[in-house]
Amino acid sequence: MDTELTVPTATEWDSWFGCLELAFGGTPLSPEAREMYAALDTPDRSLGHRDGGEWVGTAAAHAFRVAVPGGAVVPAAGVTAVSVAATHRRQGLLTAMMRRQLDDVRSWGEPIAVLTASEPGIYGRFGYGAASGELDLRIDTSQVRLAVPPGTDGVQIRYASPVEALDSCEAVYGRLAPGRPGTPLRRPGWERLPVIDPPARRQGGSPLQCVLARRDGEVTGYATFHVRAAGDHAGPQGTVAVRDLAALDPASYAALWRFLFGIDLTSTVECRNRPVDDAVLHLVSDVRRCEVRPRDGLYVRLVEAGAALEARRYRAPVDLVLDVEDAFCPWNAGRWRLTADAKGAASCRRTGDPADLALSVRELGAAYLGGVSLTSLASAGLVRESRAGAVEAASLAFSTDVQPWCPHGF
């Protein structure tokens, strides 16, 4: 079956997006969400397959800046809207879109591409590695208590309109983002994403609620959430479903959690997508009653390996030759000498010297944000050591104190 791989025009965006919605089950996005994505999508960063007059495949790449270890912010392609119509599977459409897209990303000068995967098994063959994790929590607040740090009682928690508080919340997010690898620094327009509140997203809960934390008159944190009422003959058993929570200091952070734990007529706090090193795990009295469920988070693809490896900082001085396998983007394949000084500043250049480590670009992407250990990958046979001690040195250099996390999809 012949299809055409092309860029949709502005007038074709609705039909192109309709193809995406059908591939993801046929339930349309809310008008508010659709309007936001229509405004944020850049036509020349989208593409798709057309069979006659019908769109049968879609893919897009937002222009992002993503935090990497050391506090630097790297231009990145935020890959999204990837779909192939059920009628056109196994015909090479996805591979063709991924090939074209990575060529485009390279031409745009963005050294990495990132995505969150609806199906994790898809993207490894295109060089994406799972670089961060996330946790889903379901906490029995009738049994679990919080041990809060000094200063928590000095934090004021007050309700606010989610929309009216948007600037305050975004200011907190903007201050925190560079310190957490994998976090996108939101461009104008993306701040609307956290407050889009269609009834379907509430899952039977209340409209979106928001509280702000303040210390000495300054907004130091926020939480947004829904409340789902429930109960039986034994009494109320409602659930607080947390959407977002962030704070600038430990006391404000603990105060927000304490507020959520104490909402009347509820006995459960649940939240999706928290960082794997979330401090709340150290505040709770019984982590076993928190039903902690890990899952994969952000996937990273090095589009320009040398530029990407130079852009981040390293935890320890290192001098390694990496032999990189990359059949899908062959310009990355071969040996690279990665050096970093005591301050973490790096250089990565082509070399003819013998390799110390051999690995695929997928494993390099997985380790890039510091959340996946090269030692662990080597134990799985995915990183091969040619010089004794090279895996240990590389694993230390790539590691980071703060675990990577992407707090929202795109």
Secondary structure, DSSP 4 states (H G I P E B T S, - for coil): ---EEEPPPGGGHHHHHHHHHHHTTSPPPPHHHHHHHHHH--GGGEEEEEETTEEEEEEEEEEEEEE-TTS-EEEEEEEEEEEE-GGGTTSSHHHHHHHHHHHHHHHTT--EEEEE-SSTTSGGGGT-EE--EEEEEEEETTT--B-PPTTGGG-EEEEE-TTTTHHHHHHHHHHHGGGSTT-B-PPTTGGGGGG---HHHHTT-PSPEEEEEEETTEEEEEEEEEEE--EETTEE-EEEEEEEEEESSHHHHHHHHHHHHT-TTEEEEEEEEE-TT-THHHHBS-GGGG--EEEE-EEEEESSHHHHHHHS--SS-EEEEEEEE-SSSGGG-EEEEEEE-TT--EEEEE--SPPSEEEEHHHHHHHTTSSS-HHHHHHTTSEEESSTTHHHHHHHHH--SSPP---S--
